[in-house]
């Protein structure tokens, strides 16, 4: 019987895309090796608009992950797939209420903040883009700061022990925490 | 031993909010009774801006669900919680690849389309809001129509109702409200029509809510 080597996953990513970073964090946490196909959102009028990339994602956005014979877009759908298929270390608590809090915070960032200040929106806003981005992130972070008063421990939601790597002496970053990280970079990118 | 009656869940909802409608569909599908606290996004300068509602959701958006002693915002986080705690009927397939496709479509709508054409964004856009909303929905639906070629059966992913479908129907209603031409999206149109025949999608419809204005009531 011929043993097929598994193909390495391929991540279409832009170095500064906060959504791409989320997925890179998840892949790193779960120890999954992958190849990167860079998609430069600024060069060549935006490489995301090429015909080849559109075939990978009709929405023409990064990240996209090709893995296990499927092609996935939407960072949280990708991360949930990695969680379903590579459960350790976990990125979601076992308790349903804490899972809900993690998802609430992740969605708050991934649906409530990032999309309204992403590159294509800022390009439409034009001159006032810096102010627009600042307002989106400020409203979102004001609310998030409040939410975290109830949920946070060492990280966004509590501080559950990591079962697999005691040497790391603690916490698997949860889904939500990785997003906060990546949004912080987004702010830095906008405010040199 | 005193037996405590479970408190009924409370849903803060606006009849026409597509995000609220997603949660109403999930609650109906799972047969979970709940009380509605209507939050009118237009009256009184927007009731979502009240101090009481801000205590429920600092982001000042609907929907919010109070259930089992916790308060949750973000429609998909809420729906995932309902899925985790009331697994039947399921809203996510068991196969991880199909689950991923369901989530991809749900997020495509819930993160990729709706937030950029929601009320607060349109208010900031001002005069050109209709055109802005149409552009957001058109780009999103063009992509979604393509995605559905690979995933759809009777519904968005195969033949079982999923979280993707809960997001689709309210977004199509938004499209209609902003007069988006649905001609280029036959798959979205077909699936939407099939879903609207289901009781859970009817009972949760914006035209049949406690806060539906008389002139819009079914």
Boltz contact constraints between the chains, C-beta under 6 A:
constraints:
  - contact:
      token1: [A, 58]
      token2: [B, 143]
      max_distance: 6.0
  - contact:
      token1: [A, 58]
      token2: [B, 146]
      max_distance: 6.0
  - contact:
      token1: [A, 59]
      token2: [B, 143]
      max_distance: 6.0
  - contact:
      token1: [A, 70]
      token2: [B, 97]
      max_distance: 6.0
  - contact:
      token1: [A, 72]
      token2: [B, 100]
      max_distance: 6.0
  - contact:
      token1: [A, 72]
      token2: [B, 104]
      max_distance: 6.0
  - contact:
      token1: [A, 73]
      token2: [B, 104]
      max_distance: 6.0
  - contact:
      token1: [A, 74]
      token2: [B, 104]
      max_distance: 6.0
  - contact:
      token1: [A, 74]
      token2: [B, 107]
      max_distance: 6.0
  - contact:
      token1: [A, 74]
      token2: [B, 108]
      max_distance: 6.0
  - contact:
      token1: [A, 76]
      token2: [B, 107]
      max_distance: 6.0
  - contact:
      token1: [A, 77]
      token2: [B, 100]
      max_distance: 6.0
  - contact:
      token1: [A, 77]
      token2: [B, 103]
      max_distance: 6.0
  - contact:
      token1: [A, 77]
      token2: [B, 104]
      max_distance: 6.0
  - contact:
      token1: [A, 77]
      token2: [B, 107]
      max_distance: 6.0
  - contact:
      token1: [A, 80]
      token2: [B, 103]
      max_distance: 6.0
  - contact:
      token1: [A, 81]
      token2: [B, 100]
      max_distance: 6.0
  - contact:
      token1: [A, 84]
      token2: [B, 96]
      max_distance: 6.0
  - contact:
      token1: [A, 85]
      token2: [B, 96]
      max_distance: 6.0
  - contact:
      token1: [A, 96]
      token2: [B, 84]
      max_distance: 6.0
  - contact:
      token1: [A, 96]
      token2: [B, 85]
      max_distance: 6.0
  - contact:
      token1: [A, 97]
      token2: [B, 70]
      max_distance: 6.0
  - contact:
      token1: [A, 100]
      token2: [B, 72]
      max_distance: 6.0
  - contact:
      token1: [A, 100]
      token2: [B, 77]
      max_distance: 6.0
  - contact:
      token1: [A, 100]
      token2: [B, 81]
      max_distance: 6.0
  - contact:
      token1: [A, 103]
      token2: [B, 77]
      max_distance: 6.0
  - contact:
      token1: [A, 103]
      token2: [B, 80]
      max_distance: 6.0
  - contact:
      token1: [A, 104]
      token2: [B, 72]
      max_distance: 6.0
  - contact:
      token1: [A, 104]
      token2: [B, 73]
      max_distance: 6.0
  - contact:
      token1: [A, 104]
      token2: [B, 74]
      max_distance: 6.0
  - contact:
      token1: [A, 104]
      token2: [B, 77]
      max_distance: 6.0
  - contact:
      token1: [A, 107]
      token2: [B, 74]
      max_distance: 6.0
  - contact:
      token1: [A, 107]
      token2: [B, 76]
      max_distance: 6.0
  - contact:
      token1: [A, 107]
      token2: [B, 77]
      max_distance: 6.0
  - contact:
      token1: [A, 108]
      token2: [B, 74]
      max_distance: 6.0
  - contact:
      token1: [A, 110]
      token2: [B, 111]
      max_distance: 6.0
  - contact:
      token1: [A, 111]
      token2: [B, 110]
      max_distance: 6.0
  - contact:
      token1: [A, 111]
      token2: [B, 111]
      max_distance: 6.0
  - contact:
      token1: [A, 111]
      token2: [B, 115]
      max_distance: 6.0
  - contact:
      token1: [A, 115]
      token2: [B, 111]
      max_distance: 6.0
  - contact:
      token1: [A, 115]
      token2: [B, 115]
      max_distance: 6.0
  - contact:
      token1: [A, 115]
      token2: [B, 116]
      max_distance: 6.0
  - contact:
      token1: [A, 116]
      token2: [B, 115]
      max_distance: 6.0
  - contact:
      token1: [A, 116]
      token2: [B, 116]
      max_distance: 6.0
  - contact:
      token1: [A, 143]
      token2: [B, 58]
      max_distance: 6.0
  - contact:
      token1: [A, 143]
      token2: [B, 59]
      max_distance: 6.0
  - contact:
      token1: [A, 146]
      token2: [B, 58]
      max_distance: 6.0
  - contact:
      token1: [A, 147]
      token2: [B, 58]
      max_distance: 6.0
